[in-house]
Amino acid sequence: MAGRHAAPHMLRSRNGHEHSKATFVELFFDLVFVFAVTQLSHTLLEHFTVAGVAHTTLLLMAVWWVWIYTTWVTNWLDPDKVPVRLMLFALMLAGLVLSTSIPEAFEGKALVFAGAYVFMQLGRSLFMLWALHGHSPGNYRNFQRINA
């Protein structure tokens, strides 16, 4: 039974081995990260030194972790539900801020990059905990352990 403050049911319905198709919102989210990868490649070309390679690799790892965790979460959540779509659009906006700060992430836009990164990682995790609470107790506890 869902608690009084539990989120509405936002999980994808699971029917055996049935697969679901990516929605346009999910594909648009992926395009934000295509833009991030182009920003990374341009940054590497402009700073093609050992330090530039190290910086670009670190930024790539940050971009990768945001993208992979979000795609994993959206495998559980139903993007056709309004709250999930709003979360994805908020993450897309933050992803654009993150992407545009990449060329100067080790200079004047370090706090912008870090702020967008933290907002995305923390916001998505809190949203997922909210979505799971009261609807999937086992997954809720597993997700708490994963993010601890």
C-alpha positions in Angstrom: 0.0 0.0 0.0 1.4 3.4 -0.9 2.0 5.9 1.8 0.2 9.2 2.1 3.2 11.1 0.6 4.2 8.4 -1.9 4.7 9.4 -5.5 2.1 8.4 -8.1 3.0 5.2 -9.9 5.7 6.1 -12.4 7.4 2.8 -13.1 7.3 1.1 -16.5 5.0 -1.9 -16.7 6.9 -5.1 -17.0 5.4 -7.9 -19.1 7.7 -10.9 -19.3 10.3 -10.5 -22.1 8.5 -7.6 -23.8 10.7 -4.7 -24.8 9.7 -1.0 -24.8 10.8 1.5 -27.4 12.7 4.6 -26.7 10.4 7.7 -26.6 11.1 11.0 -28.3 11.9 12.5 -24.9 14.6 9.9 -24.3 16.1 10.4 -27.8 16.1 14.1 -27.3 17.9 13.6 -24.0 20.5 11.5 -25.8 21.0 14.4 -28.3 22.0 16.7 -25.4 24.8 14.2 -24.7 25.8 14.0 -28.4 26.3 17.8 -28.1 28.5 17.2 -24.9 30.7 14.7 -26.8 31.2 17.2 -29.7 32.1 19.8 -27.0 34.6 17.3 -25.6 36.2 16.6 -29.0 36.5 20.3 -29.8 38.1 20.9 -26.3 40.6 18.2 -26.9 41.5 19.6 -30.3 42.1 23.0 -28.8 44.1 21.7 -25.9 46.0 18.8 -27.5 48.6 18.4 -24.7 49.1 15.8 -22.0 47.1 18.0 -19.6 44.4 18.6 -22.2 44.0 14.8 -22.7 43.8 14.3 -18.9 41.3 17.1 -18.5 39.2 15.8 -21.5 39.3 12.3 -20.1 38.1 13.4 -16.7 35.3 15.4 -18.3 34.3 12.5 -20.5 34.0 10.3 -17.4 31.7 12.8 -15.7 29.5 13.1 -18.8 29.5 9.4 -19.2 28.4 8.8 -15.6 25.5 11.3 -15.8 24.3 9.8 -19.1 24.6 6.1 -18.1 22.9 6.5 -14.7 20.1 8.5 -16.3 19.5 6.0 -19.0 19.5 3.2 -16.4 16.9 5.1 -14.3 14.7 5.7 -17.4 14.7 2.0 -18.0 12.8 1.7 -14.8 10.6 4.8 -15.1 7.9 5.4 -17.7 8.8 8.5 -19.7 5.1 8.8 -20.8 4.3 9.9 -17.2 4.3 13.7 -16.8 6.6 13.8 -13.7 9.2 11.6 -15.4 9.1 13.8 -18.5 9.5 16.9 -16.4 12.5 15.3 -14.7 14.0 14.5 -18.0 13.5 18.0 -19.4 15.1 19.4 -16.2 18.0 17.1 -16.7 18.2 18.1 -20.4 18.4 21.8 -19.4 21.1 21.0 -16.9 22.9 18.9 -19.5 22.9 21.8 -21.9 24.5 24.0 -19.1 27.0 21.2 -18.4 27.8 20.8 -22.2 28.3 24.5 -22.8 30.6 24.8 -19.9 32.9 22.0 -21.1 35.3 24.1 -23.1 36.2 26.2 -20.0 35.5 23.6 -17.3 39.1 23.9 -16.0 39.1 27.6 -16.2 36.3 30.2 -15.6 33.3 27.8 -15.8 34.5 25.1 -13.4 31.7 25.9 -10.9 29.1 25.9 -13.7 30.2 22.5 -14.8 30.4 21.1 -11.2 27.0 22.7 -10.3 25.2 21.2 -13.3 26.9 17.8 -12.6 25.9 17.7 -9.0 22.4 18.9 -9.7 21.9 16.1 -12.3 23.4 13.3 -10.2 21.6 14.4 -7.0 18.3 15.4 -8.6 17.9 12.2 -10.6 18.8 10.0 -7.6 16.3 11.9 -5.3 13.6 11.7 -8.0 14.2 7.9 -8.4 13.9 7.4 -4.7 10.7 9.4 -4.6 9.3 7.4 -7.6 10.2 4.0 -6.0 9.0 4.8 -2.5 5.8 3.0 -1.8 5.6 1.2 -5.1 8.7 -1.0 -5.2 10.1 -1.5 -1.7 12.8 -4.0 -2.8 14.1 -1.7 -5.6 13.8 1.3 -3.2 16.2 -0.3 -0.7 18.5 -1.5 -3.5 18.6 2.0 -5.0 19.4 3.5 -1.6 22.3 1.1 -1.3 23.6 1.9 -4.8 23.6 5.6 -4.1 25.0 5.4 -0.5 
